[in-house]
Amino acid sequence: MHKINKKVYYHDTDCGGIVYYANYLKYFEEARTEFFLSRGIELTGGDFFFVVKSLNISYRRPARYGQVIEVKTDLVQVKNASLLFNQTVELENIILVSAETKIACINKNFQASLIPEVVVNRLKK
């Protein structure tokens, strides 16, 4: 499980001070990026890319302007050409938003590609 803290800024919210629903996608993307970087996996400049293939998100409670939320990322499945993540946004251990995200590996021609073995090994650590 990988965790990052994120402060909710005014630009993240609607006129009522509630995080705009689409901004949770950015929070999850930032957390996955930090997850990869923590394992020494660079996401640019290589022969492959990770792209979101599908996402199932559930909004339970709102985050608000000024709060410091925790975004948790858990890699639950590694396949030959895809990854499955469970992610949550939490405030004081209460789940506000949860998502299941499937990530596909593609090559420079935007075709499905096997995840390089060195990357798989780093992911499994």
C-alpha angles and dihedrals in degrees: 000000000000122000136195130179120225129187115220109235129198092254089060093060142072124237090282094058093252120132108260107245097239092056090072087069089059091048091052091047092051091049093050090049090053089046091056093044091050087060095047095255115143115207099202137050096034136103094262140047135202116227132179109257099176140352133196113192133184122197112205108159134001128255114218140213112284097018121125108225129190120227113202124197124194122181104215103170138024116192130173095273106007145051131209121211132187112204135179138187109215138182116198090342093307114124111234099170132007131190141182110209127189114204121197127204115228135177129232089277090057092248124135111273138184114258107251113257093237089056093048090052092051092047093053093054 
